[in-house]
Amino acid sequence: MSLNREATRGRYRRGGALGSIAVGMAACVFFGACGSVRRTREPRELHRPVVERVSEGRVRIRWPASFSDGPVTIYVGATAQAIDRSALLVRASGGSVELTTAMHAGIDDDNRLYYELVPAEGGTPVVTAERRLPLEGLDNFRDLGGYRTRDGRFVRWGVLFRSNDLSQLSDRDLDHLSAIGVRFVCDLRAEDERQSSPDRDFGRSPAGRLEFPIGQVGLMPDEIQEAIRTGDVAALGVRQMMLSAYRSFPTAHAHVWAQIFDRLEQPDGLPFLFHCTAGKDRTGFAAALVLLALGVPEETVYEDYLATNRYRAEYNTMVLRWVPLYSLFRTEKDDLLPLLDARREYLEASLQEIRYRWGSIDAYLEDELGLTSERRETLRANLLTLPTR
């Protein structure tokens, strides 16, 4: 299946929502490799166990009350497949526990460990890890592992990643990612985005790379930047422009999603990373489509999509603080929120378009992308795992 790059670029030229625009406008104050990026905080209301990075050499594990009626036994490993069940790490109650390097030498900013939580009363154990990787330069590089499917399996940890662009990776980050061993990188940015902010190569280069120049319907970044400067952003109808872009994802770029699924069916292409500029829109739709194909419930898919708002909060705050000065107070903060936010209604627009045209997500996957039930089982065999015990 060939990709007509010039046609794609001609029709969909603006990429990354505010990602490339904000980088250009705020280059002089962009926080880039900021140490605070390495700290994470997951939602207060939990649906599954989570790991948060609290400070140097300290992580917190939390779990919902429904996970266990009594103490939770925790084991640790360097990978999800290498949990050391011969050595108890800790047994804890109360819904959370903090772990330090004094308890395990690997709990530091250079490592992301995997924790198996075994609930009391013979419940089903769960493996969890930090969802957002503890990187210095990227705030939205995260693992799609750990999500439960409708048939009781789980997305494997460490095989499927989503991210914003890789141009801001620090040398320390490169070492971290080299150890992960990503085999395939799929870059969803338009040509001008790749040229202005080229990805940094990992220490151990991926075996393959896909480049699909997808932009979003609408204006070029310099046109939006000028509208921000002059205070004319509201006149652009940004919210409607974003909804239109999301409606176009399943129709205009079906050939892209089909080729991504082709790669994900091949075990030698894993771990697999896909990214755009902000890791929000094009990447957000791609992640949603893959998770839905794997049988992850739709509400969980929305949860993953909206997590970008939490991981990008610090960056967005910086942009909103700086833009009024850039525009001499002609542009209000609220004018930019439709560009910066991951909004449920955006992804809903994509899924509604699919259901309107094909009747269901399953029909779209099979009829438009060629992902038959047999191929979906191959995909699931590659990317899913059974409970650990």
Secondary structure, DSSP 8 states (H G I E B T S, - for coil): ----HHHHHHHS-B-STTHHHHHHHTTTT---S-GGGG-----SS-SS-EEEEEETTEEEEE--GGG-SS-EEEEEESSTT-EETTS--EEE-TTEEEEETTT-TT-STT---EEEEE-GGG---EEEEBSB---SS-SS-EE-TT-B-TTS-EE-TTSEEEES-GGG--HHHHHHHHHHT--EEEE---HHHHHHS-----SS--SEEEE----BSS--HHHHHHHHHHT-TGGG-HHHHHHHHHHHHHHHTHHHHHHHHHHHT-GGG-SEEEE-SSSSSHHHHHHHHHHHHHT--HHHHHHHHHHHHHHTHHHHHHHHHHHHHHTTT-S-HHHHHHHH---HHHHHHHHHHHHHHHSSHHHIIIIIT---HHHHHHHHHHHEE----
